[in-house]
């Protein structure tokens, strides 16, 4: 069972303040301390069905904080995230946070590790209070210290739960930053600051005379956003992508209306600029 954060309770435990209750999940847990991990690597391969899951829930997101309870200051660890490869006891390290524990008692550490649904928590490092015995939960173990991007092959399994928790935040725009505490604009992948809400302003720099005897019309235009794109519309035809200059031929003798709409990469678009004219004999 995953421990879903409600009203920011679990985030408060980790010293992180959520913007909303549904975009962050705590996985893993801290508490009872029994065994020292030693220098080997451990992966929480199976979570206790009656307890919290150590796996990242769907649809995935970003691990933005860790919490771990240890008793000895000065000990170090590498808090890792593992991706199951699909082969038994085989994992790939997708991210880690290196920590040294100051003082005593609970520790919490910031992180920024994008993770997919099903990725699981683990740790490398020799420190006290690393795990507690638990059946049917199990931890896969093995020698060595695998780096990010490399595979880890577990050589042993024992019934226990890691004394380790993490916060997973949603990442709606897939920019690698958690939507709650790391990204002020989850709707736009181009920024982690305030959302860009300014629409580009399209301006006509050339157009026909108000009364023209020519069946050809040429429009030139520009905008205050060099990266903006344009859409043009003639009379009742739909808007279509266009560039400056835009040329129309074989116009009928009657009134016409040209509309120009500029938009930016995140979809901001201002009210179209309009020019009306009449083709005469």
C-alpha positions as CSV (number, residue, x, y, z in Angstrom):
1,X,0.0,0.0,0.0
2,X,1.5,3.4,-0.9
3,X,1.4,6.2,1.6
4,X,-0.4,9.0,-0.3
5,X,0.5,12.4,1.1
6,X,-2.7,14.1,2.2
7,X,-2.7,17.8,3.3
8,X,1.1,17.7,3.1
9,X,1.5,15.5,6.1
10,X,4.3,13.3,4.8
11,X,6.0,16.2,3.1
12,X,6.0,18.1,6.4
13,X,7.8,15.2,8.0
14,X,10.5,15.6,5.3
15,X,10.6,19.3,5.8
16,X,9.1,20.0,2.3
17,X,5.9,22.1,1.9
18,X,3.6,21.0,-0.9
19,X,1.6,23.2,-3.1
20,X,-1.2,20.7,-3.4
21,X,-2.0,17.4,-1.7
22,X,-2.3,15.2,-4.8
23,X,0.9,15.8,-6.6
24,X,3.3,14.2,-4.1
25,X,3.7,10.7,-2.7
26,X,5.9,9.3,0.1
27,X,7.4,6.0,-0.7
28,X,9.4,3.8,1.8
29,X,9.4,4.5,5.5
30,X,11.7,5.2,8.4
31,X,11.5,3.9,11.9
32,X,12.9,0.8,13.6
33,X,16.6,0.4,13.2
34,X,18.2,-3.0,13.6
35,X,21.1,-3.8,11.2
36,X,24.1,-2.0,9.8
37,X,24.2,-2.2,6.0
38,X,28.0,-2.5,5.7
39,X,29.6,-1.4,2.4
40,X,27.3,-3.5,0.1
41,X,24.5,-2.3,-2.1
42,X,20.9,-3.1,-1.2
43,X,17.7,-2.7,-3.2
44,X,14.2,-3.0,-1.8
45,X,13.1,-5.6,-4.3
46,X,9.8,-6.5,-2.6
47,X,7.7,-4.3,-0.4
48,X,5.4,-5.6,2.4
49,X,1.9,-5.6,0.9
50,X,0.6,-4.5,4.3
51,X,3.0,-1.5,4.5
52,X,4.2,1.3,2.3
53,X,5.6,0.7,-1.1
54,X,9.3,1.4,-1.9
55,X,8.4,1.7,-5.6
56,X,7.7,4.9,-7.5
57,X,3.9,4.9,-8.3
58,X,2.4,5.6,-11.7
59,X,2.8,7.8,-13.7
60,X,6.3,8.4,-12.3
61,X,7.8,11.8,-11.5
62,X,10.8,13.3,-9.7
63,X,12.3,12.3,-6.3
64,X,12.7,15.6,-4.6
65,X,13.7,14.6,-1.0
66,X,15.1,11.7,1.1
67,X,14.7,10.9,4.8
68,X,16.8,8.4,6.6
69,X,17.2,7.6,10.4
70,X,20.7,6.7,11.6
71,X,22.4,7.0,14.9
72,X,26.1,7.8,14.1
73,X,27.3,11.2,12.9
74,X,29.9,11.2,10.2
75,X,28.8,8.0,8.5
76,X,28.2,8.3,4.7
77,X,25.8,6.6,2.2
78,X,24.7,6.8,-1.4
79,X,20.9,6.9,-1.6
80,X,20.0,5.3,-4.9
81,X,17.1,4.8,-7.3
82,X,17.1,1.5,-9.2
83,X,15.2,0.6,-12.4
84,X,14.3,-3.2,-12.7
85,X,15.7,-4.3,-16.1
86,X,13.2,-7.2,-16.5
87,X,15.8,-9.8,-15.8
88,X,15.7,-11.4,-12.3
89,X,17.9,-9.7,-9.8
90,X,19.2,-7.2,-12.3
91,X,18.8,-3.4,-11.8
92,X,20.1,-0.3,-13.4
93,X,21.1,2.7,-11.3
94,X,19.2,5.8,-12.6
95,X,20.1,8.3,-9.9
96,X,21.7,8.8,-6.5
97,X,22.3,11.3,-3.8
98,X,25.6,11.2,-1.8
99,X,25.2,12.1,1.8
100,X,27.2,12.4,5.0
101,X,25.2,12.3,8.2
102,X,25.7,15.3,10.5
103,X,24.7,15.1,14.2
104,X,22.2,12.5,15.4
105,X,18.6,11.6,14.7
106,X,16.6,11.9,11.5
107,X,18.2,13.4,8.5
108,X,16.5,14.8,5.4
109,X,18.2,15.7,2.1
110,X,17.1,17.4,-1.1
111,X,17.2,15.5,-4.4
112,X,16.3,15.9,-8.0
113,X,16.1,12.4,-9.6
114,X,13.5,11.7,-12.4
115,X,12.1,8.3,-11.9
116,X,9.6,6.1,-13.8
117,X,6.8,4.1,-12.3
118,X,8.2,0.9,-10.8
119,X,11.6,2.2,-10.0
120,X,12.7,1.3,-6.4
121,X,14.7,2.7,-3.6
122,X,18.1,1.4,-2.5
123,X,21.3,2.4,-0.8
124,X,25.0,1.8,-0.8
125,X,27.1,2.5,2.3
126,X,28.2,1.3,5.7
127,X,26.0,2.9,8.4
128,X,24.1,1.8,11.4
129,X,20.3,1.4,11.6
130,X,20.0,0.8,7.9
131,X,17.2,-1.8,8.0
132,X,14.7,-3.7,10.1
133,X,13.7,-7.4,9.6
134,X,10.4,-7.8,7.9
135,X,8.6,-10.7,6.3
136,X,7.4,-10.9,3.5
137,X,9.3,-7.7,2.4
138,X,12.8,-8.5,1.0
139,X,16.0,-6.7,0.0
140,X,18.3,-7.8,-2.8
141,X,21.9,-7.3,-1.9
142,X,25.3,-7.5,-3.7
143,X,28.8,-6.3,-3.6
144,X,30.2,-3.1,-5.1
145,X,29.1,0.4,-5.6
146,X,27.4,0.8,-9.0
147,X,27.4,4.2,-10.6
148,X,24.5,6.0,-12.2
149,X,23.9,4.4,-15.6
150,X,25.4,1.1,-14.8
151,X,23.8,-2.3,-13.9
152,X,23.7,-4.0,-10.6
153,X,23.4,-7.7,-10.2
154,X,22.1,-8.9,-6.8
155,X,23.7,-12.0,-5.3
156,X,21.6,-12.4,-2.2
157,X,18.1,-11.7,-0.7
158,X,16.9,-11.5,2.9
159,X,13.7,-10.5,4.6
160,X,14.0,-6.9,5.6
161,X,12.9,-3.3,4.9
162,X,15.2,-0.4,4.4
163,X,15.1,2.5,6.9
164,X,14.6,4.9,4.0
165,X,11.9,7.1,2.6
166,X,11.6,9.5,-0.3
167,X,9.1,12.0,-1.8
168,X,8.0,11.6,-5.4
169,X,6.5,14.6,-7.0
170,X,4.6,14.7,-10.3
171,X,6.4,16.2,-13.3
172,X,3.6,17.2,-15.7
173,X,5.8,19.0,-18.2
174,X,8.5,16.3,-18.1
175,X,11.3,18.8,-17.5
176,X,13.0,16.8,-14.7
177,X,11.8,19.1,-11.9
178,X,9.2,18.2,-9.2
179,X,5.9,20.1,-9.7
180,X,5.5,20.9,-6.0
181,X,8.8,22.3,-4.8
182,X,11.1,22.7,-7.8
183,X,8.9,24.0,-10.6
184,X,6.8,27.2,-10.4
185,X,5.2,26.4,-13.7
186,X,4.4,22.7,-14.2
187,X,2.5,23.5,-17.4
188,X,5.5,24.8,-19.3
189,X,8.7,22.8,-19.8
190,X,10.6,25.9,-21.0
191,X,10.8,27.4,-17.5
192,X,10.9,26.4,-13.8
193,X,10.2,30.0,-12.8
194,X,6.8,31.8,-13.1
195,X,4.7,30.8,-16.1
196,X,5.1,32.7,-19.3
197,X,1.7,34.3,-19.9
198,X,2.7,37.1,-22.3
199,X,1.3,36.6,-25.8
200,X,3.4,37.9,-28.7
201,X,2.0,40.9,-30.5
202,X,1.7,40.6,-34.3
203,X,2.0,43.8,-36.3
204,X,1.4,44.4,-40.0
205,X,4.2,46.4,-41.7
206,X,2.9,46.2,-45.2
207,X,-0.6,45.8,-46.7
208,X,-2.7,46.9,-49.7
209,X,-4.4,50.3,-49.9
210,X,-7.9,50.5,-48.5
211,X,-9.2,50.6,-52.1
212,X,-7.1,48.6,-54.5
213,X,-7.5,47.8,-58.2
214,X,-5.1,44.9,-57.9
215,X,-6.2,41.3,-57.5
216,X,-2.9,40.6,-55.7
217,X,-2.3,41.5,-52.1
218,X,1.0,41.2,-50.2
219,X,1.3,41.4,-46.4
220,X,4.4,41.8,-44.4
221,X,4.4,41.4,-40.6
222,X,6.6,41.2,-37.5
223,X,6.2,40.5,-33.8
224,X,7.8,41.5,-30.5
225,X,8.8,37.8,-29.9
226,X,11.5,36.7,-32.4
227,X,10.7,33.0,-31.7
228,X,6.9,33.4,-32.4
229,X,5.2,31.6,-35.2
230,X,2.4,33.0,-37.4
231,X,-1.0,32.0,-38.7
232,X,-2.8,33.8,-41.5
233,X,-6.5,33.9,-42.5
234,X,-8.2,35.4,-45.5
235,X,-11.9,36.1,-45.4
236,X,-13.8,33.0,-44.3
237,X,-10.9,30.5,-44.8
238,X,-9.4,28.9,-41.6
239,X,-6.2,30.1,-40.0
240,X,-3.1,28.4,-41.5
241,X,0.6,28.6,-40.7
242,X,2.3,31.3,-42.7
243,X,5.5,33.4,-42.9
244,X,6.2,37.0,-43.9
245,X,5.6,38.0,-46.6
246,X,2.2,36.4,-47.3
247,X,0.9,36.8,-50.9
248,X,-2.6,36.3,-52.2
249,X,-3.5,36.3,-55.9
250,X,-6.7,36.4,-58.0
251,X,-8.7,38.2,-55.4
252,X,-12.3,38.9,-56.4
253,X,-13.7,42.4,-56.7
254,X,-15.3,42.8,-53.3
255,X,-14.4,43.4,-49.6
256,X,-11.7,41.3,-48.1
257,X,-10.3,40.8,-44.6
258,X,-6.9,39.5,-43.6
259,X,-6.1,38.3,-40.1
260,X,-2.7,37.7,-38.5
261,X,-2.3,35.7,-35.3
262,X,1.1,35.3,-33.6
263,X,1.8,32.6,-30.9
264,X,4.8,31.5,-28.9
265,X,6.2,28.1,-28.0
266,X,3.9,27.6,-25.0
267,X,0.7,28.5,-26.9
268,X,0.2,32.1,-25.8
269,X,-1.6,34.0,-28.6
270,X,-2.9,37.5,-28.7
271,X,-6.1,38.8,-30.5
272,X,-5.4,38.6,-34.2
273,X,-4.4,41.8,-36.1
274,X,-7.0,42.6,-38.8
275,X,-6.8,44.5,-42.0
276,X,-9.9,45.1,-44.3
277,X,-9.8,46.4,-47.8
278,X,-11.8,46.4,-51.0
279,X,-10.7,45.3,-54.5
280,X,-12.4,47.6,-57.0
281,X,-12.5,47.9,-60.8
